[in-house]
Amino acid sequence: MNIVAIGGGTGLSTLLSGLKKFVGNEIASLSAIVAVSDDGGSSGRLRNEFQVLPPGDIRNCIVALSEDSLLISKLFQHRFRGNGELGGHSFGNLFLIALTEITGDFAKAIKLSSEILASKGHIYPATLSDVRLIAELEDGSIAEGETNISKVGTKIKRLKLKPDNCLALPEALEAIGSADIITIGPGSLYTSLLPPLLINQISNAIIRSKAIKVFVANLMTQPGETDGYSIKKHVQVIYNHIDGLHFDYVIVNDEPISEAQAENYAKEGAVQIGLYENDLEEFLTNTTIVKADLLDEGEKVRHDPHKLAKLIISCFSERPDLTKITYS
C-alpha cells in the first residue's frame, strides 16, 4: 500500500518512525506532507534571517525516516549551546539552509538531505510559499503567526493562511493521488494539522482521493491551544474548516496514563483525552472508531510508534473485528 501522512511537530515524526519499519513489506511507498508555518525557535529565526521556509519539522521527519547510523541522526538533531548567534540552532536546520542556498531549491535540499540519511520515505513541504497563519478570534480580533496562535487556540473562530491562494507542491499532490491510506494526526490541531489542510489544492485532493482517510487523535490537550477539547471537538474543528472531508477511521488511545504522568502534565495545564467519550460513534456517522492501548512506555506521554503503525496498516484490510484487536 501507499501511505501519505500529513501534519507536523513531534506527532508526525513519531508516526513516521513507526511506519518506516514496514516500508518494503506492507508499505510500498511512504510520504509525509509537512506543515511549514512555524515562526518560533530556531526555525523562526532562520526563516526571518534567510527568507526560507522553516526547517524544524522537516528535519525531524528526515531523522524519523532515517535508516542511517545513530551518529548521523544525532548530528542532525544536535542543538548548539550558548547565547551567541548559533545558540539554540540545530545542526540539521543549518544543514538544510546551507543546501537550500547551494541548490537554490528548498524541496531539492530536503531530497538531498533525505538521501544522505538514507530516509525510507519521501518528505514534501505542504507548499513552497512563505505562508503565515492568521486566526480570527471569537471577539473579532486577529492573531497572526503560529507562536501567537498557539496561545489562543480555544478562542479561534476561523483559521486562515496568508496568502490564502498558495500552491501545493506538485509531488505532494501526486502522492495524495496515488495513496491507499491518508493519515492526519497526531499533532497540534491549529498549528500542525490544519495548516496543510488549508491549502486548497491539498484539501481538494484529499477529498477527491479514494484512499482510506484516518484521523489519529491526540493523547493530551495542549495548553493554550486545545484546553478542554475532546476528540469530538478536534474532528469538529477540522470538519468546520474543510468542507467535504470525511474520516473513515478515527484512532483513539483507550489506555489511561499513570498517576505520576497525570500529575506532571496537570502542572502544565494538560489532561488526557479520549477515555470517556461515549458520543463519538453518534457524532461520527459512517466512521469506524478504533480504540487500543497506544501508549509508549517512556516518562513522556507519547504514542508508541510501532503500535500506532500496525493499527493504521490494519485499517487497510478493513477487518470486521478491528475494534477488538489488542496490539502489543
Secondary structure as UniProt FT lines:
FT   STRAND          2..7
FT   HELIX           9..19
FT   HELIX           20..22
FT   TURN            24..26
FT   STRAND          29..34
FT   HELIX           41..50
FT   HELIX           56..64
FT   HELIX           70..77
FT   TURN            85..88
FT   HELIX           91..103
FT   HELIX           106..116
FT   TURN            117..118
FT   STRAND          122..125
FT   STRAND          132..137
FT   TURN            138..139
FT   STRAND          142..144
FT   HELIX           146..149
FT   TURN            150..151
FT   HELIX           153..155
FT   STRAND          156..162
FT   TURN            164..165
FT   HELIX           170..177
FT   STRAND          181..184
FT   HELIX           189..193
FT   HELIX           194..197
FT   HELIX           200..208
FT   STRAND          212..216
FT   TURN            223..225
FT   TURN            227..228
FT   HELIX           231..241
FT   TURN            243..244
FT   STRAND          249..253
FT   HELIX           259..267
FT   TURN            268..269
FT   TURN            275..276
FT   TURN            278..279
FT   HELIX           280..283
FT   TURN            285..286
FT   STRAND          288..292
FT   HELIX           305..317
FT   TURN            320..321
FT   HELIX           322..324
//
